[in-house]
């Protein structure tokens, strides 16, 4: 009987370990908002993007990658002043790595590209 309980405990522990990972994968890229890759703990590679639009109220900028995909990127006011950006501007962006508390796509640094 004790061997059966040990096997049952291992099966339950394994199921508990897999469930959070499955939930993360299922929630990793709702609505296609990631430009590249996907997943809850994934940040796109730094690169040059074209500004499609800005939303100063939401502190976001919509960017288009070289592959044509677009995504909204949160920009903290300490990172860059969104009022300096216009549609069509080219900018280089480094992204923050999302964590368990906040999985939105966010900019760590932004530089204008001439």
N, CA, C and O atoms as a DFTB+ gen file, in Angstrom:
456 C
 N C O
     1  1       0.827      -1.198       0.000
     2  2       0.000       0.000       0.000
     3  2       0.869       1.259       0.000
     4  3       0.523       2.235      -0.666
     5  1       1.949       1.261       0.705
     6  2       2.780       2.462       0.776
     7  2       3.439       2.733      -0.577
     8  3       3.642       3.898      -0.916
     9  1       3.778       1.722      -1.354
    10  2       4.347       1.918      -2.684
    11  2       3.326       2.598      -3.594
    12  3       3.691       3.463      -4.390
    13  1       2.068       2.222      -3.488
    14  2       1.000       2.839      -4.283
    15  2       0.855       4.317      -3.930
    16  3       0.673       5.152      -4.816
    17  1       0.933       4.641      -2.649
    18  2       0.839       6.043      -2.234
    19  2       2.012       6.862      -2.751
    20  3       1.851       8.026      -3.120
    21  1       3.197       6.250      -2.776
    22  2       4.369       6.956      -3.292
    23  2       4.213       7.248      -4.780
    24  3       4.538       8.345      -5.235
    25  1       3.718       6.277      -5.538
    26  2       3.504       6.472      -6.975
    27  2       2.453       7.550      -7.203
    28  3       2.618       8.409      -8.070
    29  1       1.381       7.507      -6.433
    30  2       0.323       8.510      -6.560
    31  2       0.861       9.910      -6.241
    32  3       0.516      10.874      -6.924
    33  1       1.697      10.025      -5.215
    34  2       2.280      11.319      -4.852
    35  2       3.168      11.852      -5.976
    36  3       3.157      13.050      -6.258
    37  1       3.930      10.976      -6.614
    38  2       4.794      11.394      -7.720
    39  2       3.948      11.865      -8.904
    40  3       4.277      12.873      -9.528
    41  1       2.880      11.163      -9.217
    42  2       2.003      11.533     -10.331
    43  2       1.349      12.886     -10.067
    44  3       1.287      13.729     -10.962
    45  1       0.863      13.099      -8.850
    46  2       0.217      14.377      -8.506
    47  2       1.235      15.515      -8.554
    48  3       0.933      16.591      -9.071
    49  1       2.432      15.290      -8.022
    50  2       3.466      16.324      -8.044
    51  2       3.841      16.680      -9.477
    52  3       4.047      17.852      -9.794
    53  1       3.931      15.683     -10.333
    54  2       4.256      15.940     -11.737
    55  2       3.172      16.746     -12.431
    56  3       3.472      17.649     -13.212
    57  1       1.916      16.427     -12.154
    58  2       0.804      17.169     -12.753
    59  2       0.801      18.620     -12.279
    60  3       0.512      19.526     -13.060
    61  1       1.118      18.842     -11.019
    62  2       1.159      20.209     -10.485
    63  2       2.304      21.004     -11.109
    64  3       2.180      22.214     -11.299
    65  1       3.391      20.357     -11.422
    66  2       4.532      21.050     -12.025
    67  2       4.263      21.395     -13.481
    68  3       4.744      22.421     -13.962
    69  1       3.505      20.565     -14.198
    70  2       3.242      20.775     -15.613
    71  2       2.132      21.799     -15.830
    72  3       2.177      22.535     -16.815
    73  1       1.152      21.870     -14.957
    74  2       0.003      22.756     -15.151
    75  2       0.394      24.220     -15.307
    76  3      -0.107      24.863     -16.229
    77  1       1.274      24.801     -14.448
    78  2       1.636      26.210     -14.662
    79  2       2.345      26.442     -15.992
    80  3       2.111      27.464     -16.637
    81  1       3.190      25.534     -16.408
    82  2       3.894      25.695     -17.687
    83  2       2.906      25.660     -18.842
    84  3       3.039      26.438     -19.787
    85  1       1.924      24.777     -18.786
    86  2       0.919      24.705     -19.845
    87  2       0.097      25.977     -19.880
    88  3      -0.241      26.466     -20.958
    89  1      -0.233      26.524     -18.713
    90  2      -1.000      27.767     -18.667
    91  2      -0.192      28.907     -19.265
    92  3      -0.759      29.764     -19.944
    93  1       1.103      28.942     -19.035
    94  2       1.939      29.991     -19.584
    95  2       2.006      29.894     -21.105
    96  3       1.924      30.909     -21.796
    97  1       2.152      28.692     -21.622
    98  2       2.216      28.548     -23.074
    99  2       0.894      28.954     -23.709
   100  3       0.885      29.581     -24.769
   101  1      -0.210      28.609     -23.081
   102  2      -1.516      28.938     -23.634
   103  2      -1.748      30.449     -23.614
   104  3      -2.458      30.976     -24.470
   105  1      -1.156      31.145     -22.649
   106  2      -1.369      32.580     -22.506
   107  2      -0.220      33.376     -23.134
   108  3      -0.209      34.604     -23.052
   109  1       0.731      32.702     -23.752
   110  2       1.957      33.356     -24.182
   111  2       1.818      34.433     -25.226
   112  3       2.578      35.401     -25.195
   113  1       0.889      34.317     -26.147
   114  2       0.862      35.275     -27.240
   115  2      -0.565      35.557     -27.685
   116  3      -0.897      35.349     -28.852
   117  1      -1.429      36.033     -26.763
   118  2      -2.807      36.274     -27.165
   119  2      -2.890      37.411     -28.168
   120  3      -2.282      38.461     -27.965
   121  1      -3.621      37.217     -29.226
   122  2      -3.848      38.271     -30.201
   123  2      -2.666      38.593     -31.078
   124  3      -2.705      39.584     -31.807
   125  1      -1.619      37.802     -31.039
   126  2      -0.462      38.040     -31.887
   127  2       0.268      39.330     -31.575
   128  3       0.806      39.966     -32.481
   129  1       0.301      39.731     -30.308
   130  2       0.921      41.019     -30.001
   131  2       2.435      40.958     -29.966
   132  3       3.080      42.006     -29.958
   133  1       3.020      39.785     -29.946
   134  2       4.476      39.666     -30.002
   135  2       4.913      39.741     -31.460
   136  3       4.253      39.187     -32.340
   137  1       6.006      40.415     -31.709
   138  2       6.495      40.522     -33.086
   139  2       7.224      39.275     -33.514
   140  3       7.073      38.822     -34.648
   141  1       8.012      38.717     -32.622
   142  2       8.811      37.552     -32.953
   143  2       8.661      36.570     -31.806
   144  3       8.394      36.975     -30.675
   145  1       8.825      35.306     -32.077
   146  2       8.796      34.315     -31.004
   147  2       7.433      34.246     -30.368
   148  3       6.424      34.131     -31.063
   149  1       7.393      34.313     -29.094
   150  2       6.167      34.227     -28.326
   151  2       6.486      33.618     -26.987
   152  3       7.645      33.319     -26.701
   153  1       5.503      33.433     -26.182
   154  2       5.725      32.865     -24.865
   155  2       5.781      33.947     -23.816
   156  3       6.139      35.091     -24.095
   157  1       5.431      33.580     -22.635
   158  2       5.298      34.565     -21.575
   159  2       6.637      35.117     -21.112
   160  3       6.686      36.256     -20.646
   161  1       7.708      34.375     -21.216
   162  2       9.015      34.843     -20.764
   163  2       9.954      35.059     -21.937
   164  3      11.114      34.650     -21.896
   165  1       9.458      35.691     -22.963
   166  2      10.260      35.882     -24.153
   167  2      10.207      37.346     -24.569
   168  3       9.125      37.924     -24.676
   169  1      11.338      37.930     -24.797
   170  2      11.396      39.297     -25.324
   171  2      11.941      39.222     -26.747
   172  3      12.884      38.476     -27.010
   173  1      11.351      39.993     -27.669
   174  2      11.888      40.010     -29.031
   175  2      13.332      40.498     -29.051
   176  3      13.778      41.191     -28.137
   177  1      14.036      40.137     -30.078
   178  2      15.414      40.574     -30.246
   179  2      15.435      42.085     -30.499
   180  3      14.529      42.614     -31.142
   181  1      16.457      42.780     -30.000
   182  2      16.579      44.208     -30.318
   183  2      16.678      44.381     -31.824
   184  3      17.201      43.516     -32.527
   185  1      16.177      45.491     -32.305
   186  2      16.254      45.727     -33.732
   187  2      15.727      47.091     -34.103
   188  3      15.384      47.897     -33.238
   189  1      15.665      47.341     -35.391
   190  2      15.146      48.598     -35.917
   191  2      13.716      48.350     -36.375
   192  3      13.432      47.383     -37.082
   193  1      12.822      49.240     -35.957
   194  2      11.396      49.111     -36.252
   195  2      10.880      50.443     -36.771
   196  3      11.491      51.487     -36.543
   197  1       9.745      50.401     -37.473
   198  2       9.101      51.605     -37.982
   199  2       7.918      51.929     -37.075
   200  3       7.130      51.049     -36.732
   201  1       7.800      53.206     -36.686
   202  2       6.680      53.656     -35.858
   203  2       5.435      53.737     -36.726
   204  3       5.426      54.418     -37.752
   205  1       4.382      53.037     -36.310
   206  2       3.098      53.102     -37.003
   207  2       2.246      54.199     -36.365
   208  3       1.653      55.022     -37.063
   209  1       2.191      54.200     -35.022
   210  2       1.422      55.211     -34.304
   211  2       1.875      55.231     -32.850
   212  3       2.560      54.321     -32.384
   213  1       1.479      56.286     -32.142
   214  2       1.759      56.383     -30.711
   215  2       0.468      56.670     -29.973
   216  3      -0.454      57.272     -30.524
   217  1       0.407      56.240     -28.729
   218  2      -0.729      56.519     -27.845
   219  2      -0.148      57.026     -26.536
   220  3       0.245      56.238     -25.675
   221  1      -0.093      58.353     -26.388
   222  2       0.536      58.928     -25.196
   223  2      -0.261      58.633     -23.933
   224  3       0.316      58.558     -22.849
   225  1      -1.578      58.463     -24.050
   226  2      -2.400      58.142     -22.883
   227  2      -2.048      56.758     -22.333
   228  3      -1.904      56.591     -21.122
   229  1      -1.909      55.771     -23.215
   230  2      -1.573      54.402     -22.796
   231  2      -0.070      54.189     -22.696
   232  3       0.378      53.130     -22.255
   233  1       0.713      55.188     -23.103
   234  2       2.178      55.109     -23.119
   235  2       2.658      53.940     -23.974
   236  3       3.538      53.177     -23.575
   237  1       2.058      53.816     -25.163
   238  2       2.449      52.741     -26.073
   239  2       2.781      53.307     -27.439
   240  3       2.315      54.377     -27.831
   241  1       3.592      52.562     -28.140
   242  2       3.913      52.865     -29.522
   243  2       3.671      51.589     -30.326
   244  3       4.093      50.505     -29.924
   245  1       2.993      51.725     -31.461
   246  2       2.776      50.574     -32.338
   247  2       3.936      50.553     -33.319
   248  3       4.187      51.525     -34.032
   249  1       4.640      49.421     -33.342
   250  2       5.815      49.265     -34.196
   251  2       5.573      48.201     -35.255
   252  3       4.825      47.247     -35.043
   253  1       6.228      48.387     -36.406
   254  2       6.184      47.383     -37.474
   255  2       7.605      46.875     -37.686
   256  3       8.538      47.657     -37.867
   257  1       7.753      45.558     -37.661
   258  2       9.047      44.930     -37.881
   259  2       9.321      44.758     -39.362
   260  3       8.468      45.049     -40.201
   261  1      10.517      44.283     -39.678
   262  2      10.918      44.058     -41.066
   263  2      10.028      43.021     -41.748
   264  3       9.873      43.032     -42.969
   265  1       9.440      42.117     -40.942
   266  2       8.571      41.079     -41.503
   267  2       7.142      41.566     -41.716
   268  3       6.297      40.806     -42.189
   269  1       6.859      42.836     -41.370
   270  2       5.533      43.406     -41.572
   271  2       4.590      43.256     -40.400
   272  3       3.512      43.849     -40.401
   273  1       4.969      42.478     -39.398
   274  2       4.115      42.303     -38.221
   275  2       4.178      43.545     -37.349
   276  3       5.209      44.213     -37.265
   277  1       3.049      43.846     -36.697
   278  2       2.999      44.997     -35.802
   279  2       2.715      44.548     -34.380
   280  3       2.158      43.475     -34.148
   281  1       3.110      45.395     -33.426
   282  2       2.840      45.130     -32.022
   283  2       2.864      46.435     -31.255
   284  3       3.581      47.370     -31.612
   285  1       2.077      46.488     -30.204
   286  2       2.084      47.632     -29.305
   287  2       3.126      47.390     -28.233
   288  3       3.168      46.319     -27.628
   289  1       3.964      48.379     -28.000
   290  2       5.054      48.272     -27.036
   291  2       4.877      49.368     -25.996
   292  3       4.764      50.545     -26.339
   293  1       4.852      48.981     -24.724
   294  2       4.753      49.944     -23.631
   295  2       6.094      50.660     -23.489
   296  3       7.151      50.029     -23.515
   297  1       6.038      51.992     -23.338
   298  2       7.248      52.799     -23.185
   299  2       7.081      53.657     -21.929
   300  3       6.271      54.583     -21.907
   301  1       7.843      53.347     -20.899
   302  2       7.815      54.134     -19.681
   303  2       8.293      55.540     -20.009
   304  3       9.182      55.712     -20.843
   305  1       7.716      56.542     -19.365
   306  2       8.089      57.933     -19.653
   307  2       9.552      58.218     -19.332
   308  3      10.120      59.176     -19.855
   309  1      10.175      57.395     -18.473
   310  2      11.599      57.551     -18.180
   311  2      12.482      56.985     -19.290
   312  3      13.670      57.299     -19.354
   313  1      11.916      56.160     -20.157
   314  2      12.679      55.522     -21.234
   315  2      12.774      56.441     -22.453
   316  3      13.856      56.642     -23.005
   317  1      11.623      57.000     -22.869
   318  2      11.627      57.859     -24.053
   319  2      10.368      58.715     -24.042
   320  3       9.320      58.279     -23.568
   321  1      10.470      59.921     -24.560
   322  2       9.337      60.837     -24.679
   323  2       8.603      60.530     -25.984
   324  3       9.099      60.845     -27.066
   325  1       7.433      59.922     -25.883
   326  2       6.687      59.511     -27.072
   327  2       6.266      60.688     -27.946
   328  3       6.009      60.505     -29.136
   329  1       6.189      61.886     -27.381
   330  2       5.784      63.043     -28.194
   331  2       6.825      63.380     -29.259
   332  3       6.532      64.140     -30.182
   333  1       8.026      62.835     -29.150
   334  2       9.083      63.066     -30.137
   335  2       8.981      62.129     -31.334
   336  3       9.702      62.301     -32.317
   337  1       8.089      61.133     -31.262
   338  2       7.960      60.148     -32.342
   339  2       6.797      60.485     -33.265
   340  3       5.753      60.962     -32.822
   341  1       6.991      60.233     -34.539
   342  2       5.953      60.405     -35.553
   343  2       5.844      59.121     -36.370
   344  3       6.793      58.342     -36.457
   345  1       4.673      58.916     -36.964
   346  2       4.488      57.755     -37.838
   347  2       5.531      57.799     -38.941
   348  3       5.767      58.846     -39.544
   349  1       6.148      56.666     -39.199
   350  2       7.175      56.566     -40.230
   351  2       8.588      56.668     -39.701
   352  3       9.533      56.303     -40.400
   353  1       8.757      57.162     -38.463
   354  2      10.099      57.231     -37.872
   355  2      10.665      55.828     -37.707
   356  3       9.931      54.874     -37.449
   357  1      11.968      55.716     -37.859
   358  2      12.661      54.446     -37.624
   359  2      13.385      54.560     -36.292
   360  3      14.106      55.528     -36.049
   361  1      13.189      53.560     -35.426
   362  2      13.825      53.563     -34.110
   363  2      14.416      52.194     -33.808
   364  3      13.923      51.161     -34.261
   365  1      15.477      52.223     -33.037
   366  2      16.049      50.971     -32.544
   367  2      15.491      50.756     -31.145
   368  3      15.434      51.687     -30.342
   369  1      15.080      49.526     -30.857
   370  2      14.451      49.218     -29.578
   371  2      15.108      47.995     -28.960
   372  3      15.308      46.977     -29.623
   373  1      15.440      48.110     -27.682
   374  2      15.798      46.961     -26.847
   375  2      14.605      46.706     -25.951
   376  3      14.010      47.647     -25.425
   377  1      14.248      45.443     -25.769
   378  2      13.050      45.099     -25.014
   379  2      13.390      44.590     -23.621
   380  3      14.447      44.003     -23.392
   381  1      12.458      44.832     -22.692
   382  2      12.569      44.251     -21.365
   383  2      12.130      42.801     -21.426
   384  3      11.238      42.451     -22.199
   385  1      12.745      41.962     -20.622
   386  2      12.348      40.560     -20.526
   387  2      11.105      40.489     -19.648
   388  3      11.165      40.874     -18.480
   389  1       9.972      40.005     -20.176
   390  2       8.767      39.886     -19.347
   391  2       9.014      38.938     -18.176
   392  3       9.815      38.009     -18.276
   393  1       8.321      39.182     -17.073
   394  2       8.430      38.288     -15.931
   395  2       7.041      37.789     -15.551
   396  3       6.060      38.103     -16.225
   397  1       6.957      37.027     -14.494
   398  2       5.685      36.453     -14.068
   399  2       4.670      37.485     -13.619
   400  3       3.468      37.223     -13.658
   401  1       5.128      38.652     -13.194
   402  2       4.220      39.689     -12.715
   403  2       3.693      40.574     -13.842
   404  3       2.596      41.124     -13.745
   405  1       4.465      40.705     -14.892
   406  2       4.082      41.597     -15.976
   407  2       4.578      41.003     -17.291
   408  3       5.785      40.919     -17.516
   409  1       3.669      40.597     -18.146
   410  2       4.085      39.953     -19.386
   411  2       3.840      40.811     -20.629
   412  3       3.861      40.310     -21.753
   413  1       3.605      42.117     -20.413
   414  2       3.408      42.968     -21.593
   415  2       4.749      43.273     -22.258
   416  3       5.801      43.254     -21.619
   417  1       4.681      43.548     -23.520
   418  2       5.862      43.887     -24.302
   419  2       6.249      45.319     -23.958
   420  3       5.447      46.237     -24.133
   421  1       7.480      45.519     -23.465
   422  2       7.909      46.845     -23.017
   423  2       9.318      47.146     -23.521
   424  3      10.148      46.251     -23.684
   425  1       9.558      48.427     -23.762
   426  2      10.857      48.878     -24.245
   427  2      11.780      49.166     -23.070
   428  3      11.375      49.792     -22.091
   429  1      13.029      48.704     -23.173
   430  2      14.045      49.030     -22.182
   431  2      14.788      50.286     -22.621
   432  3      15.124      51.127     -21.787
   433  1      15.047      50.421     -23.912
   434  2      15.736      51.577     -24.491
   435  2      15.198      51.823     -25.890
   436  3      14.783      50.895     -26.584
   437  1      15.211      53.096     -26.297
   438  2      14.817      53.490     -27.649
   439  2      15.807      54.531     -28.148
   440  3      16.165      55.462     -27.428
   441  1      16.247      54.359     -29.403
   442  2      17.116      55.324     -30.065
   443  2      16.579      55.632     -31.446
   444  3      16.212      54.710     -32.174
   445  1      16.519      56.892     -31.831
   446  2      16.145      57.216     -33.215
   447  2      17.222      56.731     -34.181
   448  3      18.408      56.758     -33.854
   449  1      16.816      56.292     -35.357
   450  2      17.736      55.839     -36.405
   451  2      17.643      56.843     -37.533
   452  3      16.551      57.168     -37.998
   453  1      18.776      57.329     -37.967
   454  2      18.812      58.338     -39.052
   455  2      18.843      57.663     -40.398
   456  3      18.874      58.338     -41.427
